[in-house]
Amino acid sequence: MAWDRARLDALRDKYGESHGGELFDPRFRRVADKIFSASGTRLAPYAGVPTFLAAPYHAVDPATPDFGDLQVAIVGIPMDLGVTNRNGSRFGPRSLRAIERIGPYNHVLDCAPVFDLRTADIGDVPFRSRYRLEQSHEDIETHIRRIVDAGVAPLSVGGDHSITHPILKAVGRDRPVGMIHIDAHCDTGGAFDGTKFHHGGPFRNAVLDGVLDPTRTIQIGIRGSAEYLWEFSHESGMTVIHAEEMPAMGIPAIIEKARKVVGNGPVYLSFDIDSLDPAFAPGTGTPEIGGPSTREILELIRGLKGIDLVGGDVVEVAPQYDATSNTAHAGAQVLFEILSLMVFSPSIGAKAD
């Protein structure tokens, strides 16, 4: 259709005096109606007290926890006592809360998860001590168990990757869960320096505790010189896809493989920011070159729509090693993508049109 004055006049009549929230496509109007006021204003992304993904804040008293009618609780876990290299991921939750302009609409999955789910930022895990690793793990398990026992799905922000072991002990207490694990490292090593509770071994611990099903676990993006430490992954039956295999396989094939491995049962998704090539996310304690891009990771996660997701986490963002804040931005975007998957999870709730 040629451009002419009649078309211009029609557009002027329809859009000339409207505000940004006046949309006519029902698919987009559904989102705009939740975000814009009647006068056409919306909350400035840099205003107010920062929360994860600008979700509502819901204070929880650990002594008498009340989660209301939440479906998803986003919780910070600022603890990095389990690192083997550079520390600093204790600042990860705060850095992700400070990222603006993530969402609210996921154009690929066609959802606005903060509005489509009853979700809130419930603050951080209360720790009894900032110095004791094993005690901190007990505190994490106790707090996440409160969430799970209330019928709420936990979405956690670390912190180092050792936090996922106590999370899985809460999520998989009644039946072992499968897992999609996106990382540069398998994290199935043994004890180091007198303890097995470190960020290099949470998934060995979880399998041996009976809360993680290794035959329904896939680890994606694995690379680096610590390969010799991870025989447990193969011995236990986990599926491992190395970063070097990813270009030849292609993301669609990896998605298909992941969906086949986890099947229809409950699944946990654990995302370590060092899975990304450090060109995209340098702010982490154990960077490994040769990893996937942010675009590839987004395609991968979005391809998991419909899996029975029961929880997830984003870990190992150490913002002080990245003056650009790109690492925290990538972490916040992945957090948004995981929350978007939860909209379609059978265990959390199908998307309401």
C-alpha positions as CSV (number, residue, x, y, z in Angstrom):
1,M,0.0,0.0,0.0
2,A,1.5,3.3,-1.1
3,W,2.1,6.1,1.4
4,D,-0.3,9.0,0.9
5,R,-2.1,11.8,2.7
6,A,-5.1,9.6,3.5
7,R,-2.9,7.1,5.4
8,L,-1.1,10.0,7.2
9,D,-4.5,11.5,8.3
10,A,-5.7,8.1,9.5
11,L,-2.6,7.6,11.6
12,R,-2.9,11.2,13.0
13,D,-6.5,10.5,14.0
14,K,-5.6,7.3,15.7
15,Y,-2.3,8.1,17.4
16,G,-1.8,11.9,17.2
17,E,-3.2,12.7,20.6
18,S,-2.9,9.4,22.4
19,H,-0.4,8.6,25.1
20,G,2.1,5.7,25.2
21,G,-0.2,3.4,27.0
22,E,-3.1,3.7,24.5
23,L,-2.5,0.6,22.4
24,F,-5.0,-1.0,20.1
25,D,-3.5,-4.5,19.5
26,P,-5.1,-6.7,22.2
27,R,-1.8,-8.5,22.8
28,F,0.0,-5.3,23.7
29,R,-3.0,-3.6,25.3
30,R,-3.1,-6.4,27.8
31,V,0.3,-5.5,29.0
32,A,-0.1,-1.7,28.8
33,D,-3.3,-1.8,30.9
34,K,-1.3,-3.3,33.8
35,I,1.6,-0.7,33.6
36,F,0.2,2.6,32.6
37,S,-2.1,4.8,34.7
38,A,-5.3,6.3,33.1
39,S,-3.4,9.5,32.5
40,G,-0.6,7.7,30.6
41,T,2.1,7.7,33.2
42,R,4.2,4.8,34.5
43,L,6.8,4.5,37.2
44,A,10.2,5.9,36.2
45,P,12.7,3.0,36.2
46,Y,15.2,5.0,38.3
47,A,12.6,6.0,41.0
48,G,11.6,4.4,44.2
49,V,13.3,1.8,46.4
50,P,15.1,-0.8,44.1
51,T,13.8,-4.3,44.1
52,F,14.5,-7.3,41.8
53,L,12.9,-6.6,38.4
54,A,10.9,-3.7,40.0
55,A,8.7,-6.4,41.7
56,P,6.6,-5.4,44.7
57,Y,8.4,-5.7,48.1
58,H,6.9,-8.1,50.5
59,A,8.5,-8.1,53.9
60,V,8.8,-11.5,55.6
61,D,9.4,-12.0,59.3
62,P,11.5,-15.2,59.6
63,A,10.0,-15.9,63.0
64,T,6.4,-15.8,61.7
65,P,6.7,-16.0,57.9
66,D,3.6,-14.9,55.9
67,F,3.9,-15.1,52.2
68,G,0.3,-14.2,51.5
69,D,-0.9,-15.5,48.1
70,L,2.5,-15.3,46.4
71,Q,3.3,-17.8,43.6
72,V,7.0,-16.8,43.3
73,A,9.3,-15.3,46.0
74,I,12.4,-13.6,44.7
75,V,15.0,-13.7,47.5
76,G,18.6,-12.4,47.8
77,I,21.3,-14.6,49.2
78,P,24.3,-12.3,49.8
79,M,26.9,-15.0,50.8
80,D,30.2,-15.8,49.2
81,L,32.1,-17.8,51.8
82,G,32.4,-20.7,49.5
83,V,34.5,-19.2,46.7
84,T,37.8,-20.7,45.5
85,N,39.0,-17.6,43.7
86,R,37.9,-14.0,43.8
87,N,35.2,-13.1,46.3
88,G,32.6,-10.4,45.9
89,S,29.4,-12.2,44.8
90,R,27.9,-11.2,48.2
91,F,27.2,-8.0,46.4
92,G,25.4,-9.7,43.6
93,P,21.8,-9.3,45.0
94,R,22.3,-5.6,45.6
95,S,23.8,-5.0,42.1
96,L,20.9,-6.8,40.4
97,R,18.3,-4.8,42.4
98,A,19.9,-1.6,41.0
99,I,19.5,-2.6,37.4
100,E,16.8,-0.6,35.7
101,R,14.7,-1.3,32.6
102,I,14.5,-5.1,32.6
103,G,11.0,-6.0,31.4
104,P,8.2,-5.7,32.1
105,Y,7.3,-7.3,28.8
106,N,8.9,-10.4,27.4
107,H,8.3,-10.1,23.6
108,V,9.5,-13.6,22.8
109,L,7.5,-15.5,25.4
110,D,4.6,-13.0,25.3
111,C,4.3,-12.4,29.0
112,A,4.8,-9.7,31.6
113,P,5.9,-12.0,34.5
114,V,5.8,-9.5,37.3
115,F,2.2,-8.8,36.4
116,D,1.2,-12.3,35.2
117,L,2.3,-14.0,38.4
118,R,1.8,-13.0,42.1
119,T,5.5,-12.4,42.7
120,A,7.5,-10.2,45.1
121,D,11.0,-9.4,46.3
122,I,10.9,-10.7,49.9
123,G,14.4,-9.4,50.8
124,D,17.4,-11.4,51.8
125,V,18.0,-14.6,53.7
126,P,18.7,-13.7,57.3
127,F,22.1,-15.0,58.3
128,R,23.2,-15.6,61.9
129,S,26.8,-15.0,61.0
130,R,28.7,-13.5,58.1
131,Y,31.7,-15.7,58.9
132,R,30.5,-19.3,59.1
133,L,29.9,-21.1,55.8
134,E,28.2,-24.3,57.0
135,Q,26.0,-22.3,59.3
136,S,25.1,-20.0,56.4
137,H,24.0,-23.0,54.4
138,E,21.7,-24.1,57.3
139,D,20.2,-20.6,57.3
140,I,19.6,-20.8,53.5
141,E,17.9,-24.2,53.7
142,T,15.7,-23.1,56.6
143,H,14.6,-19.9,54.8
144,I,14.0,-21.6,51.4
145,R,12.1,-24.4,53.2
146,R,9.7,-21.8,54.6
147,I,9.0,-20.6,51.1
148,V,8.5,-24.1,49.7
149,D,6.4,-25.2,52.6
150,A,4.1,-22.2,51.9
151,G,3.6,-23.5,48.3
152,V,5.7,-20.7,46.8
153,A,8.4,-21.2,44.2
154,P,11.8,-19.7,45.2
155,L,13.8,-17.6,42.7
156,S,17.1,-16.8,44.3
157,V,19.9,-14.4,43.6
158,G,23.4,-15.2,45.0
159,G,25.9,-15.2,46.2
160,D,28.3,-18.0,45.2
161,H,27.2,-21.2,43.7
162,S,27.5,-23.1,47.0
163,I,24.0,-21.6,47.9
164,T,22.3,-24.0,45.4
165,H,23.0,-27.1,47.6
166,P,20.9,-25.9,50.5
167,I,18.3,-24.6,48.2
168,L,18.0,-28.0,46.5
169,K,17.8,-29.6,49.9
170,A,14.6,-27.6,50.5
171,V,13.2,-27.9,47.0
172,G,14.0,-31.6,46.5
173,R,13.2,-32.7,50.1
174,D,10.1,-34.7,49.2
175,R,11.3,-35.9,45.8
176,P,14.5,-35.4,43.9
177,V,14.3,-32.8,41.1
178,G,15.9,-32.6,37.7
179,M,18.1,-29.7,36.8
180,I,19.1,-27.5,33.9
181,H,22.5,-26.1,34.9
182,I,24.1,-23.4,32.8
183,D,27.7,-22.8,33.8
184,A,31.3,-22.8,32.8
185,H,32.0,-25.5,35.5
186,C,30.3,-28.7,36.5
187,D,30.6,-27.9,40.2
188,T,30.6,-31.6,41.1
189,G,34.1,-31.6,42.8
190,G,34.9,-33.1,46.2
191,A,36.1,-31.6,49.4
192,F,38.8,-28.9,49.4
193,D,40.7,-27.6,52.4
194,G,38.6,-29.6,54.8
195,T,35.1,-28.9,53.6
196,K,32.8,-30.1,50.9
197,F,30.6,-27.0,51.2
198,H,32.1,-24.8,48.5
199,H,31.0,-23.5,45.2
200,G,32.9,-26.2,43.3
201,G,30.8,-29.1,44.6
202,P,27.1,-28.2,45.3
203,F,25.7,-30.7,42.8
204,R,27.8,-33.7,44.0
205,N,26.5,-32.9,47.5
206,A,22.9,-32.6,46.3
207,V,23.0,-35.9,44.4
208,L,24.5,-37.7,47.4
209,D,21.8,-36.1,49.7
210,G,19.1,-37.6,47.5
211,V,17.6,-34.3,46.4
212,L,18.9,-34.0,42.9
213,D,18.3,-36.7,40.2
214,P,21.5,-36.8,38.1
215,T,19.8,-38.8,35.3
216,R,17.5,-35.8,34.8
217,T,20.3,-33.2,35.0
218,I,22.0,-31.5,32.1
219,Q,25.0,-29.2,32.4
220,I,25.5,-26.7,29.6
221,G,28.5,-24.5,28.7
222,I,31.1,-26.5,30.6
223,R,34.8,-25.6,29.8
224,G,38.1,-24.7,31.4
225,S,41.1,-26.4,33.0
226,A,39.2,-27.9,36.0
227,E,37.6,-30.7,33.8
228,Y,39.6,-33.4,35.7
229,L,37.7,-32.6,38.9
230,W,34.3,-33.4,37.5
231,E,34.2,-37.1,36.9
232,F,31.3,-37.3,39.3
233,S,29.0,-35.7,36.7
234,H,29.6,-38.6,34.2
235,E,29.7,-41.3,36.9
236,S,26.4,-40.3,38.3
237,G,24.7,-40.1,34.9
238,M,24.5,-36.3,34.3
239,T,24.5,-35.1,30.7
240,V,27.3,-32.6,30.0
241,I,27.5,-30.3,27.0
242,H,30.8,-28.5,26.7
243,A,31.0,-25.0,25.4
244,E,33.2,-26.3,22.5
245,E,30.3,-28.4,21.4
246,M,27.7,-25.7,21.4
247,P,28.5,-24.0,18.0
248,A,28.3,-27.3,16.0
249,M,25.2,-28.5,17.9
250,G,23.3,-25.2,17.7
251,I,21.0,-23.8,20.3
252,P,17.8,-25.5,19.0
253,A,19.5,-29.0,19.3
254,I,20.7,-28.1,22.9
255,I,17.2,-27.1,23.8
256,E,15.8,-30.3,22.4
257,K,18.4,-32.3,24.4
258,A,17.7,-30.4,27.6
259,R,13.9,-31.0,27.3
260,K,14.5,-34.7,26.7
261,V,16.8,-35.1,29.7
262,V,14.6,-33.4,32.2
263,G,11.3,-34.8,30.9
264,N,8.0,-33.9,32.4
265,G,9.1,-34.0,36.1
266,P,9.9,-31.1,38.4
267,V,13.0,-29.1,37.3
268,Y,15.3,-26.6,38.9
269,L,17.2,-24.1,36.7
270,S,20.6,-22.9,38.0
271,F,22.4,-20.2,36.1
272,D,26.0,-19.2,36.9
273,I,26.9,-15.8,35.3
274,D,30.4,-17.3,34.4
275,S,28.6,-19.5,31.9
276,L,28.8,-16.4,29.7
277,D,32.0,-15.5,27.9
278,P,33.8,-12.9,30.0
279,A,33.5,-10.5,27.0
280,F,29.9,-10.3,28.0
281,A,30.2,-10.8,31.8
282,P,33.6,-10.1,33.3
283,G,32.2,-9.4,36.8
284,T,32.6,-12.8,38.3
285,G,35.0,-14.7,40.5
286,T,36.0,-17.5,38.0
287,P,35.8,-16.2,34.4
288,E,36.5,-18.7,31.6
289,I,37.0,-17.5,28.1
290,G,35.3,-19.4,25.2
291,G,31.8,-19.3,26.4
292,P,28.4,-18.5,24.8
293,S,27.1,-15.0,24.2
294,T,24.2,-13.3,25.9
295,R,22.1,-13.8,22.7
296,E,22.7,-17.5,22.7
297,I,21.9,-17.9,26.4
298,L,18.6,-16.0,26.0
299,E,17.6,-18.2,23.1
300,L,18.4,-21.3,25.2
301,I,16.4,-20.2,28.2
302,R,13.4,-19.0,26.2
303,G,13.4,-22.4,24.4
304,L,12.6,-24.1,27.7
305,K,9.1,-22.7,27.9
306,G,6.6,-25.2,29.4
307,I,9.0,-27.2,31.5
308,D,7.8,-28.0,35.0
309,L,10.0,-25.4,36.7
310,V,9.8,-25.4,40.5
311,G,12.7,-23.0,41.3
312,G,15.7,-21.2,40.0
313,D,18.7,-19.1,40.7
314,V,21.2,-16.6,39.3
315,V,24.6,-16.7,41.0
316,E,28.2,-15.5,41.0
317,V,27.7,-11.9,39.9
318,A,30.6,-10.0,41.5
319,P,30.0,-6.4,40.4
320,Q,33.2,-4.9,41.6
321,Y,35.1,-6.6,38.7
322,D,32.9,-4.9,36.1
323,A,32.9,-1.1,36.0
324,T,30.4,-1.1,33.1
325,S,27.7,-3.0,35.2
326,N,27.2,-5.2,32.1
327,T,27.5,-8.4,34.2
328,A,24.8,-7.3,36.6
329,H,22.6,-6.3,33.7
330,A,23.1,-9.8,32.1
331,G,22.2,-11.4,35.4
332,A,19.1,-9.3,35.9
333,Q,18.0,-10.2,32.3
334,V,18.4,-13.9,33.0
335,L,16.5,-13.5,36.2
336,F,13.7,-12.0,34.2
337,E,13.8,-14.8,31.7
338,I,13.6,-17.5,34.4
339,L,10.7,-15.7,36.0
340,S,9.1,-15.6,32.5
341,L,9.4,-19.4,32.3
342,M,7.6,-19.7,35.6
343,V,4.5,-18.1,34.0
344,F,4.2,-21.2,31.9
345,S,5.3,-23.8,34.5
346,P,2.6,-26.4,35.4
347,S,3.7,-26.2,39.0
348,I,3.4,-22.5,39.3
349,G,0.6,-21.5,36.9
350,A,-0.3,-21.2,33.3
351,K,-0.3,-17.7,31.7
352,A,-3.6,-16.0,32.1
353,D,-4.7,-14.2,28.9
